[in-house]
Amino acid sequence: MNYNHPKIIAEIGCNHKGDLDIAKELVKVAKLYGNADVVKFQKRNNKDLLTEEQYNAPHPNPINSYGGSYGAHREYLEFNVKQHAELKKCCEGFGIEYSSSVWELTSAKEIGSLNPKLIKIPSACNNNVEMMEWLAKNYNGEIHVSTGMTTRDEIDGILQLFDRFNRTKDVVIYACTSGYPVPFEDVALLEILNLRKKYESKVKAIGFSGHHLGIAVDVAAYTLGAEYIERHYTLDRTWKGTDHAASLEPEGIRKLARDLKATHKALNYKDKEILNIEQAQREKLKYRKND
């Protein structure tokens, strides 16, 4: 198996708390300290995404709410397309890729207008046929798709949709378990092997989107064949909000990048039976039978 260089996606999502300056700081730290390759935000049009009842309902966990209703909370955390353009420019200034997940058609069109290298379809929205068809027809970049809370038949349907538009070679399909955080027994890393077996020859790459604690699992995901490793990322896990507790702080992203890059270097065969580094040790330590 040939291992491509691991690509680390630091998902900021809504961990910026609705503050553009915090979002820019997250970009800066992800690149300059964390050594990530991509940062990812989220884009929602909440009036399209939520029913009136959902929009006006209280937040299910009021301590994490930024508004008097769930809709108001979501609006508080939302950046408009002009602000996303500003964030994309910020990313370009620091030399890190900008990306965003899109949650419905309006947001797909808005983010598509910025022409990022990649757009993510989250697990919650990978059954939105209208949105995926629009992306397949109108967006020329990479289309990354998470498969949390998705059946295998549904995954087949997603790939068939993109195949109808000759776009499967632009698709990165992610193994994912939707939970915050996910206990290790539910991470189900071997699903990466299932995705590879069924789709690796058809798609651009396989990815892993993790919501677990720590970083050991991500290294295992890479060795199993996930080229893209995506983790939620925050400046402070104690901040108010739903995703912070299941996110990595800057030191976590930094260590993740360090460990994945070290693993990439190590995943090879010896190029000769006795390596140069071993030769001196062989002469010093190898047992010699007395004549």
C-alpha positions in Angstrom: 0.0 0.0 0.0 1.3 3.5 -0.9 0.6 6.1 1.8 0.1 9.6 0.7 1.1 12.5 3.0 -1.6 12.8 5.7 -3.8 15.9 5.4 -5.0 17.4 8.7 -8.3 19.3 8.7 -8.9 21.4 11.8 -12.6 21.9 11.9 -13.4 25.2 13.5 -17.1 24.8 12.8 -18.9 27.2 15.1 -16.2 27.2 17.8 -15.5 30.8 17.0 -18.5 31.8 19.1 -19.8 34.1 16.4 -16.8 36.3 16.6 -14.9 37.0 13.4 -11.7 37.9 15.3 -11.7 34.7 17.2 -12.3 32.8 13.9 -9.2 34.5 12.4 -7.2 33.7 15.5 -8.2 30.1 15.1 -7.0 30.1 11.5 -3.7 31.6 12.5 -3.0 29.2 15.3 -4.1 26.2 13.3 -1.5 26.9 10.7 1.4 28.6 12.6 1.3 26.5 15.7 -0.8 23.4 14.9 0.7 22.8 11.4 -2.8 21.8 10.0 -3.3 21.7 6.3 -7.0 22.8 6.1 -9.4 24.7 8.4 -13.1 24.1 8.0 -16.0 26.3 8.9 -19.8 25.7 8.6 -22.5 27.5 6.6 -26.2 27.3 7.4 -29.2 29.2 6.2 -31.2 28.5 9.3 -34.6 29.6 8.0 -34.2 27.0 5.2 -32.7 24.3 7.4 -35.1 24.5 10.4 -38.8 24.2 10.6 -40.6 27.1 12.3 -41.2 24.9 15.3 -37.5 24.0 15.5 -36.4 27.6 14.9 -38.5 28.9 17.8 -37.9 26.1 20.2 -35.5 26.6 23.2 -32.0 25.3 22.9 -31.9 21.7 24.1 -29.0 22.5 26.4 -29.6 26.1 27.5 -26.2 26.5 29.1 -24.7 26.4 25.6 -27.2 28.7 24.0 -26.3 32.1 22.5 -29.9 33.1 22.0 -33.4 33.0 23.4 -34.4 30.2 20.9 -32.5 27.6 19.0 -32.9 29.6 15.8 -31.6 32.7 17.5 -28.7 30.7 18.9 -27.8 29.4 15.4 -28.1 32.9 13.8 -25.7 34.3 16.4 -23.1 31.8 15.4 -23.6 32.3 11.7 -21.2 34.2 9.4 -22.6 35.6 6.1 -20.9 34.9 2.8 -19.0 38.2 2.9 -17.5 37.2 6.2 -16.6 33.7 4.8 -14.9 35.5 1.9 -12.9 37.4 4.5 -12.0 34.2 6.3 -10.9 32.6 3.0 -8.6 35.6 2.4 -7.3 35.2 5.9 -6.5 31.6 5.2 -4.7 32.5 2.0 -2.6 35.0 4.0 -1.4 32.3 6.4 -1.0 29.6 3.7 -3.7 27.2 4.9 -6.7 25.9 2.8 -10.1 27.4 3.6 -13.1 25.1 3.5 -16.6 24.9 4.8 -19.4 22.4 5.3 -22.7 23.3 3.8 -26.0 22.3 5.3 -28.5 23.2 2.6 -28.8 24.4 -1.0 -28.6 28.2 -0.3 -25.4 27.7 1.7 -23.9 25.4 -1.0 -24.5 28.2 -3.6 -23.0 30.8 -1.3 -19.8 28.9 -0.4 -19.6 27.6 -4.0 -19.4 31.2 -5.2 -16.1 31.6 -3.2 -14.6 28.7 -5.2 -12.7 27.0 -2.3 -10.6 23.9 -3.0 -13.0 21.7 -1.1 -16.6 21.7 0.3 -17.8 19.3 2.9 -21.2 17.6 3.1 -21.8 16.8 6.7 -23.3 13.5 7.8 -26.6 15.3 8.7 -27.0 16.4 5.1 -25.7 13.6 2.9 -29.3 12.7 2.0 -30.0 16.2 0.6 -30.2 15.1 -3.0 -31.0 18.6 -4.3 -27.9 20.1 -2.7 -25.6 17.3 -3.8 -26.8 17.5 -7.4 -26.2 21.2 -7.5 -22.7 20.8 -6.2 -22.1 18.0 -8.7 -23.2 20.2 -11.6 -21.9 23.6 -10.5 -18.9 23.3 -8.2 -15.6 22.1 -9.7 -13.6 21.5 -6.5 -13.3 18.4 -4.2 -16.6 17.2 -2.6 -16.0 15.7 0.9 -18.8 13.6 2.3 -19.1 12.3 5.9 -21.0 9.0 6.5 -22.0 9.2 10.2 -25.5 7.9 10.9 -25.7 6.7 7.3 -26.5 3.1 6.2 -24.3 1.3 3.7 -27.1 1.4 1.1 -27.3 5.2 1.6 -23.6 5.5 1.1 -24.0 3.5 -2.2 -26.7 6.0 -3.2 -24.4 8.9 -2.5 -21.6 7.5 -4.7 -24.2 6.6 -7.4 -25.4 10.2 -7.5 -21.9 11.6 -8.0 -21.2 8.9 -10.6 -24.1 10.1 -12.7 -22.3 13.4 -13.1 -18.9 11.8 -13.5 -17.7 13.4 -10.3 -16.7 10.4 -8.1 -13.0 11.1 -8.7 -13.6 14.4 -6.9 -15.2 12.8 -3.9 -13.5 12.1 -0.6 -15.6 9.8 1.5 -15.2 9.8 5.3 -15.7 7.1 7.9 -17.4 8.8 10.8 -19.5 8.0 13.9 -21.8 10.9 14.9 -21.6 11.6 18.6 -20.0 14.2 20.8 -17.8 12.7 22.2 -17.7 9.2 20.8 -16.5 6.4 23.1 -13.7 4.4 21.6 -15.8 1.2 21.2 -18.1 3.2 18.9 -15.4 4.8 16.7 -15.5 1.6 14.5 -12.1 2.3 12.7 -12.4 -0.8 10.6 -15.2 0.9 8.6 -12.3 2.6 6.9 -11.4 -0.8 5.4 -15.0 -1.3 4.2 -14.9 2.1 2.5 -11.5 1.3 0.9 -12.6 -2.1 -0.3 -15.8 -0.8 -1.9 -14.9 2.7 -3.1 -11.1 3.3 -3.1 -10.8 2.7 -6.8 -13.7 5.1 -7.6 -13.1 8.1 -5.3 -10.3 10.6 -4.8 -9.5 9.4 -1.3 -10.8 8.0 2.0 -11.0 10.2 5.1 -11.7 9.9 8.8 -13.8 12.4 10.8 -13.3 11.7 14.5 -15.3 13.0 17.5 -13.4 10.9 20.1 -11.0 12.0 22.8 -7.2 12.1 22.3 -5.2 11.5 19.2 -4.1 7.9 19.2 -7.1 6.7 17.2 -6.3 9.2 14.3 -2.9 7.6 13.8 -4.5 4.2 13.5 -7.0 5.6 11.1 -4.2 6.9 8.9 -2.4 3.5 8.9 -5.7 1.9 7.9 -5.8 4.1 4.8 -7.5 7.4 5.7 -5.6 10.1 3.9 -7.7 13.0 5.4 -7.9 13.3 9.2 -10.5 15.7 10.4 -10.9 16.8 14.0 -12.9 19.5 15.7 -10.6 22.3 17.0 -11.0 25.1 19.5 -8.8 27.5 21.5 -10.3 26.5 24.8 -12.3 23.3 25.5 -14.0 25.0 28.4 -15.7 27.6 26.3 -19.4 27.8 26.0 -20.8 25.8 23.2 -21.7 22.2 22.2 -18.6 21.2 20.3 -15.8 22.5 22.4 -15.6 19.5 24.8 -15.1 17.1 21.9 -12.5 19.3 20.2 -8.7 19.4 20.2 -7.0 22.5 21.6 -4.0 23.9 19.7 -1.5 21.6 21.4 -3.7 18.6 20.4 -3.7 19.7 16.8 0.1 20.2 16.9 0.7 16.8 18.4 -1.7 15.2 15.9 0.3 16.8 13.0 3.6 15.7 14.6 2.4 12.1 15.1 0.8 11.7 11.7 3.8 13.1 9.9 6.2 10.8 11.9 4.0 7.8 11.0 4.0 8.7 7.3 7.8 8.7 7.4 7.8 5.3 9.2 5.4 3.5 6.9 7.9 1.9 4.6 10.0 -1.3 4.1 13.7 -1.6 4.7 15.4 -0.8 1.4 18.1 -3.3 2.2 18.4 -6.2 4.7 20.9 -4.3 7.0 20.3 -0.6 7.1 23.2 1.8 7.4 22.0 2.8 10.8 22.2 -0.8 11.9 25.6 -1.7 10.5 27.6 -0.2 13.4 25.3 -1.8 15.9 25.7 -5.1 14.1 29.4 -5.0 14.3 29.3 -4.0 18.0 26.5 -6.1 19.3 25.8 -9.1 17.1 26.7 -12.4 18.7 29.8 -14.1 17.3 30.4 -17.7 18.1 33.9 -18.3 19.4 36.0 -20.2 16.9 
